[in-house]
Each structure stands twice: as structure tokens, then as C-alpha cells.
């Protein structure tokens, strides 16, 4: 659904959000920022969220103990900034003590305590909930309560990103509101539709599939946010999102995508463009197990040599240029540009369509009369799922379809709603899917959440003990920085050779934000996390900034 919100039609949006009239707000604490997204959140309960739209909203509703700084340095604790915790210290190399700010409170007025911290850790680690961050918390042995304002983390071992894991992987959630809800029901719990947090903004209202509105907490203990209202407008697809910011129907989009979109935004008078390091990568993920039956290998993709041939057949550099122009690189593994392990010396499978055809023929895949290969009566035919809201991903699917057809592979493109794609991934009922992975700022969690044995996002069912061992070595506290980089390089060489996926592009990120908004900072790991520090000067307010809600 593409519902546009023009200035003329602002009253219609206000009605949908329970707003009244044009309003007359003046001064430093007015303003409404409308974000536009194609990611429709199913829930806003942090441990069970599963898309970036929910994450962006939860960044305003909930706090961590500490937050990563603009350097995005995840090693040690020197570059982190206090949030719920005023300070912390290491009692010993494996014991980390946090002291909570006594001013912190939930939006219902209840104080935030160390019991909430211990409860949150237990929830994130609970296999019933199976949070995406669960695998990144396995090195934390326990979280206990010393007193109401002191939480103690004990680690199983010392390692470089221990502090990062303790604070970044989980928002603290309210024990007094969630403890009585069975964890089997958390995904659909009413709390997820009307969350009560402890962050700079309070949940106000939502229209399912259309909008989510937040209002600044004027009593926020770290400082009252200057911008009074935040609205997430959920649209059908990327082109609609870009159109809305260009035509002044919305104020901010985190990712413009194509070079044409970036150029258009640069030429739009009311917009400012903000480039920042990419924290995403685009990839095609193979299902190595039988469609819907994880006990059996996939009849086509279970063969490593077929996956390698499919990778060799793609001119990934040309594909990236076709979609992103100069605003993307082909990654040397499953990684964004932001990661420190980006290494162009890693061995990758090159573009070699002749070699791909030879490899397929050598493994018994013979060309049929229609140009599609067949082996033991099985056609070399795959269904590639792609989200229906992403023009860029669908463009990639068409390019992939054409290049694979040239070597005898039939591709059927399946445009699907992202929530349906997630259901297919979870159930294993897919052949391949083009995904845009929004990554943590460190490979220690980004890789372990997705590609090692038992990872929560391990939809490919990729298994390689040598790869897992090298990842464990790279993330261990017992090796030097040089040794860790060497282990990462060796691990990447293995996963590239096994080809459980094809790493298509690591784009540069370019955001567009209305130029009336000042003090804009974009943290590349979480684009809107610092919105509470933005402001709109009183002399720059427009009609939607003054609207009463």
C-alpha cells in the first residue's frame, strides 16, 4: 500500500494517529520527524524482533547498559558511552560490574533495577525465545544482582569483545511487565504492540502496516529529546520510500540505494545527503538441506561443486555496478565494508562462466534440448525468493537469472513479502533467497549469528568444523590481533570455497534527511540510534512540526 502524506493531507495522517489540528508548538522542543521504511515490524519486544524496522524503533524506546561510540570500536570498553549504567569496572579479567543510574525509570514510572538486567539476560539466552543475539551471549556464564543498582557479569573466558557482547547484544526489558507472560507467547504478546520502555521516546500509537508514532519523554534522565514526535511510515517498497522523501512527504530515509536515487536526492532542495560506512551486505543464501526436510541434503544445492559452479557463473562486479554504480564493492566474504576483517587478499571464486559450465558437466549435469541441464532426471532448476518491496533485490534476481541461464540453469524468481520470506527461512522451505543482511559492527557476532553450526540465523545449514574452529580461534582472548586476523583470513578462505552463499555486494550507505534538521549524527551500525540528540531550530519549523498530537 502506498499511502502518501502530503502537507495538504496532513490532517488525514493526524487523524490516523489520533492527532488534532495544525497546532502552534514553538521553541526548542517541537518538531516531527517522519521516517520512511519498507520493513514492517511484527513486534517491538526486543528479544524477538526480526527486522531492521523494529530495531530502529526500539533504539528510541529501550536502552542498553552502555552504547557503542562513533568510532565503532568493539574491542575493550574505552570507546563505549554510558546509558543505563553510569560506570563500570572489571573486578577481574572475567568479572564485569555495572552500576545503574538511579534516575533511570520505565515509562510507567517504575525504577529500572539490576533485576531487570538479570531478567533480560535470561530472556535473551532462553532457547524458547531463540533471540537472534542468543549465540553471541554464550560466553557469558551468568548475570547476577549484587544490589538493586549493581549487576555483575561473569564470563566463561576472557576475550577482546567481552564488553561489547555484554552491552550491545541486548536491550534491557522490564521484568515487572514481562515475567508473567509465558515465553512461548512473547512473539505475539500485546506488549510487543504497545511497548513500555526506558528510552528517550515513549510509544504513542500505531496503525498496523502503516505507521508507528513515538513521543519524546520529557523526563528522560539523560536529557529531554529536542524533537517531540517521531513517526515511522511503512510503505510498500523502496521506490515509494525514496519518492516520499524527495517529494517532502517524509523527512528521512537511511538507504537511498541506486545511483539515480542518490543523484536525485542531491538535487532535491529540502534534502541533505549523508554518506556513511556500510553495515550491510547483499548475498544469495543457498539451502543446503532438502526443501522443508533438514535431515536430507538438497538434491541440487547439497553438492558443494554445484554451488561453486553457480558462484563462478556470476559476474558479481558487473552486477554490483549495474545496480549500485560506484556505490558498492563485491565483498571478500559474508561481510559489510564496516568490518575490520575486510581483506582483499582472501581467496574468492572468480567470474568464470566457462569454468562453471565445465564443472557442471564434469559432475553429470548435461544440457537438455531446452538448454537446461539435467542429471538423473533432475532438472537444474531453482526457485530464488526475493522480497517484493525491494526493486534492487529484484533487479539482482533478474541479472542472476540471465547469467545462470547462460550456463544451463533455470531460475524461477519468487517475489514475496519479507515476513513470508522469514517464515520460509525458518521452516527451511526454500531453495535460495536474496537477502540484505544488516550486521552487527563486529564479525565476532555477525559471523557467529549466521554461519557457524547452530547459529540462530543459520538458514543454509552450513556445516564445516574447520571453519567453526577458526572462527572460535579468531574470537578468542588467547590470541594476538595478528593471529586473530590470520584466523579470520583462513576461515573466510574456507567458507568462500564451500559457497553456502554468494556474496553479491557491500554497498556504501547514503541517507537523505530533511535539511531543517540540525545536529544530525548517523552511527553506521544503527542509523537512527542518535535521533534523540537531533533538533529542529525554532526558525526552521514547518507545519508538521507544530501539529498537536
N, C-alpha and C positions, 0 to 999 in steps of 0.2 A: 504494500500500500504506500503510495507516495502522497502524503498529506503535507502541503506546503503551508507555511505560516508567514504570510506577508505582513508588513506593517499595517496595511489596510485591514487585514483579517486578524489582527492581534486579539481582538475581543473574542473570537472563536476559540483560540488557543487558551485564553484566560478562563473562558467558561469551562473548557475541558479539564482545567487544572484547579477549578474552584476559585478563580481569581475574580476580582470585582473592579471594573473601571480602569481608567487610564492611570490614575494615581498622580501623586505630586511629590514623590520622595526627592529630597535634595541632600547634598552633603557627601561625606566620605563613605557612608555605609549604605549606599544604594547600589543598584546595578543588577542586571540579569544577564547571565551568560548562557547561551543556548549551544550545547554541543550536539553534534550530529554523528550517529553511528548506525551501522547495519548489523551490529551484534546485539541481539535481543536477549536480555538476561532472564533466565528462568527463575532464578532465586538470587537474593542478596545476602544469604547466610554464608559468611566467608569460607568455612571449611569445605563447602560443597559447590562453590561456584565453578563454572567450567568454560567461561569465555571472557574475553578482554573487556566487553561492555560492562559486565558485572564487576570486574576488577576495578575499572576506572571509577565507578560509583562508590564501591566500598572504600576506596582510598580516601574519600571525603567523610565517610560515616564511621570508620573504625581506625584505631591507632595500633601501631606496633610498639614494642618496648623502646626501640631506637630505630632510626631510619638511615638508609644509606645516603652518603653525601653526593654532591655533584661530580666528584671525581670517579664515582662508581668503583672505587677500590673495595674489594670484598675480602681482602687479606687483613687479618688483625682487626682492631676496633678503633684505630685512630681517626678514621675518616667518617665515622658514624656520628649522627646528631641525636640528642635526647628527644624522646617523645613521651611515652608513659613513664619511663624511668628518668629520674633526674640525673642519676650517675650509676656507675657500676664498678666493680673491681674483681680481680681474679684472686681468690683465696689460695689457689694453687693452679698448676697448669691445666687441670681438668675440672675446676670448680669456679663457676662464674656467678656472681651475686649481683642482682639488680635491686635498686632502691626506687620504689614508685613515688611519683609526685602525689602528695596528699590532696592536691586540689583536683585531681582527675575524677570525673564522675560520669556515669551513664546518663543518657538523655532523659531518663525517667527520674533523675536525682540521686540514685544510689551510688555510693562511692565505688570506684574501681579498686580492687584489692589483689593481693598476691594469690588469693584463692581463685580468682578469675584467670590468672596466668597459668596455674597448675591445671585448672579445668580445661583451658584452651589447648594446652599441650596434649592432654589425654585425648581430647576430641580429635585433634589433627592426626594423632597416631592410631586411632581406632580403625581397625580393618573394616568395621561395619560402615563407617563413613567413607573410608578409602579416599581421603583427600589427595589431591594432586601433589601436595607437599609432603605426604607421608614418607616417601622414600628418602627425602632429604633430611629427615629428622631421626634416622635410625642410629646415628652416632651419639645422640643424647640419651643417656641412661635414665635420667629422671629429672623432674622439676618438682621441688618441694617448697613448702611455705615455712619460712623462719618466723615471721610475724606478719601482720596484716599488710605491711608495706614492703616486705622483703621476700623476693623469690630467688631460689637457689637452683641453678642448672648444673648438673653433673654429667660430664661427657665420658664416653667409654674410652676415648683416646684423645690425645692432643693432635690437632690438625689446623692448617692455616685459615680455613674459613669457618671455624667453630662459632665465632661470634656472629658472623653473617647468618648461619643456619639458625641460631637461637632467636634472632630478632626478625629476619626478613621473611622467613617461611610461614609465619602465622600472624594474623591479626588477633588481638585479644578479644574474646567474646564474653558476654555476660552470663555467669553461672546461674544467677538467681532467676533468669528468664528461660534458660535452655536446659537446665539439669533435669527437669521433669518430662521433657519431650523425648520419647524413645528415639534412639539414634537411627533406627531404621526409617524414621519419618522425617529426618532433617531436610531431605531434598525437597519435600513438599510442604514443610511446616509453614503455618501462617507467618511466623517470624520472618521468613525469607521475603515475604511480600510487604511487610511493614516493619522493617528492622529498627532496633533501638541500639545505637552505638555510643561511642565516646569521643568521636572526632569533631572536626570543626564545623560540620554540617549535620543537620537533622533531616531524617526522612520526612517529607511532607505528604506526597501523594504520587499516584501513578495511574496511568491508563494502560492496561496490558497491551503490549505490542506497539505502543505509540509514544508515551512519554514517561519519564521519571523526574520528579521535582524534589529538590532539597532546599532547605532554608538555613542560613547561617545561624550557628549557635552563638548568641550574643554574650554568653557566659563562658565560652571556650577558654580553658585555663591557660593555653599558650598564646592567647591573643585573639580578639574578635576578628573574624574574617571581614575584609572590606566589601566584598561582593555579596549582596544579600541573597540572591537566588541563583541556583544552578538548575538547568533543565537539560536532560538528555532526550533528544528527539530521535526516535528509532525509525529508520527509513528502510525502504525495500532493498536498496543496493548502493554500491559505491558511486556510480554516476549521479544518482539522486543526492547523495551526501555532498558531493563536490558542487553540484548545481545550487544547493541550498546556501552554502557559504558564499558563493560567487554572487548570487542574487540577493544577498542580505537577508535571507530567511533564517539564518543561523550564524553563530559567531565563531565557531572553532571546529576544525577537523584535524585529526592527528596525523593523517597519512593521505597525501594527495595522489600518490601513485604514479600515473603516467607522466611523461614529459609534457604532454599537451595540457594536462591539468595544472602542473606546476607553472607553466608559462602563462596560462590563463589567470591563475591566482596572482602572479606577479603584476599582471596588467590591471587588476581589479582595484579601483581607488581605495576602497574601505578596508582592504586586507593587507596585513603584513605577513611575510613568509619567513618561517623559522626552520632552517636545516638543522638536523641533529643526528648523532650516530645511530645507525640502525640496530635495533634489538630483535629484529625478526628475520626469519629466513623462510623461503618458499621451497617446498620439496614435494615429491611424489612418494608416498609411502606404499610399499607392497605388503600384501597379506601373505605371509609365508605358510600359513596353515589353510586347510580346506575351508571354503566359504561356509561359515557357520559351524564348523567342527574343528576345534583346536587340537583334537587328538590325531588328526591326519594331515600330511603335507598337502599344500595346494598343488593340484595336478599340473600346473604350469609354473607358478612362481616359487614353488618349493625347490626348484632346481636353481642352484647358485649360478650356473653358467648361462641360463636363460636370462636371469636378472642382469648379469654382466653384459650380455648382448644387447638387452634393451637400453642399458646405460650408454654403451658405445654408439648406439644408433642415433643419439640425440646431440645436436649441435647446440649445447647449452648457452654458449656465449652469444650466438646469433639469436636464440630465443630471448635471452635477457635484454639484448639491445632492441629487439622488436617490441617488447612490452614496456621496458623501463628506460630506453635510450641510454644515456650516460649515467643514469642514477642507480646503478646496481652492479654487483660483481657476482661471478659464479663462485660459490663458497667451496673451500677445500675439505668439506665435511659438513655434518649437520650442525651448523653454527651461524650466528649473525656476525656482522662486522664488529660489533661491540666487544666480543670476547677477546681476551688477551692471547688465546691459543691460535688465533688466525695465523696460518703458516703456509705460505705458498710453496714450500719445499715438500709438503705432504704429497704422497703419490695418489693421483686421481686417475680414473679411467678417461681416456681422451675421446674425442669425437672420431669415430672410425666406422662409417656405415658399411664399408666393405668387410671389415673385420667382424662386424656384428652379424652380417649375413653368413659369413663363413663359419662363425661359431655356432649359429643356429643349425646350419646344415650339418655340421660335424656332430651335433647331438640329436640327429634324427628328424629334425623339423624340415620337411620337404615342401617345396612350393606346390600348391594345388592349382587347378585350372583357373581359379578366380584370383590368383596372385597371393592368397593367404596360405600360410604354412600349416601343415598337418603332421601329427605324429601319433601313431597308434589310434587313429580315428578321432583324435582330439584336435580341434581347430585352435590355432594360436590366436585366440580371441579373448579380450579383456574388457571389463567394464571399469571405466575410470569415473569415480564420483567427484563432483566439484560443486562448491556452494553456488547456489543460484543468484546470490546477491553480489558476486564478485565478477565484474567484467574482465579484470586482469587474469584471474584464475581460469575463466572460461577461454580466454584468448590463448593461454598456455595449453589448455587441453586440446584446442584445435591444432596448434603447432605440433604438439606431441603426436596427435592422431595422424597428421600428414607425414611426419618423419618416420614413424613406425610402419605406416602402410608401405613405405618405400622398401622396407626390408621384409615385408610379408606378415605384418602383424595387424590384425583387425582390432580397432578400438571403438567402443561404444561409449559416448560421453553421457553421463548422468547428472544433470543439474538438479541439486536437491537443497532443501532448506538446511541450514547449518545444524539445527537441533536434530534433524533426521540423520544427517551425516554422523553426528556424535553417537546416535543410537546404533548406527551400522558399525561404527568402530568398536563400540563397547561389546556388541554381540558377535563381532567377527564376521559379519555378513557383507563382505566387500572383497573385491579383487585389488583395487588400488584407489587411492584418493589423493587429490592435490590439496595440500594443507599449507596454511600460513601460520608458522609457529611463533608465538610471542614468548620470548625466552626470558628466563632469569638472567641477571647480569654476570653469572659465573657458570662455566662449564661443569663445575663440581655438582651443581644441582640440575642444570639444563640437560646434561647427558644422562645423569642417573635417574631423572624423572621420566626419561623416554626410551633409552636404547639399551640399558642393561637388563639382565634377567630379573623378572618380577617388578619392573618399573610400572608405576600407575598408568602411564601413557604408552605402554608397550603394546601397541595395537598390531604391530607387524609380527610379533612373536619371534623376534630376532634372538638367537642364542649363540654366543661364542665365548667360551670360558676364557680364552686368551685375552679377548677384548675386555671382559669384565675385570680380569686380574690387573690389566694395565690401567684401567680407569681407577680401580681401588688404589693402585700404587701412586698414580698422579695426584690423588686427593688425600693421600696420607700425610700426616705430620712428620713422618720419619725421613722424608727425602728433601733434598735441596730444591731451590727454584729451577735450577738447570736440569736436575734429574726429573722433576715433575714435567717440564716441557718435553723432555725426551720421551717420557712415558705417554704423554698425550699424542705426540707425533706417531709413535708406534701404534697406539690404539686407533688413531684415525686411518692409518695405512690399512689396518685390518678391516674396519667397517667399510671403507671405500672399496676394498677388494671383494667383500661379501655382498655389497649392494643390496641391503634390505630396503633401501630407498634411493631416490635420485635427488641430489641437492641441486636445485634449479637456480635459485637467485638469492642473494643477500642484498636487499635494496637499501639505498640511502633513505632516511626518513626526512620528509619535508612536511611541516604543518602549516596551516593557514589560520590566522587568528585576527579578529576584527581589530583595527588599528587604534580604536578608542581605549583598548585595554592596556594598562601600563604594568610595569614590573613583572613582565612575563618571564618565567623560567620554565624550561622543559627538561625534566630529568629523563634521559633516554631509556631507562628501564621501565618507566611508568609515567606516561606522558603528562597526565593531569594531576599528579600527586601534589604539586605545589600550588594548585589553584587558590588555596586559602590564603596565599601570600600575594596574589594579584590584586589589582584595584582598578577602578574606573574613576578618573578625576571628575570632580563635580561639573566642570565646564565641558565635559565630553559626553554627558549622559544623553541617551536618546529615549524615545517614547517607551520602549520595552523595559528600560532600566527604571523608570518611575512607576511602572504598573504596580497596583496593590494586589497582594495575593493573600 
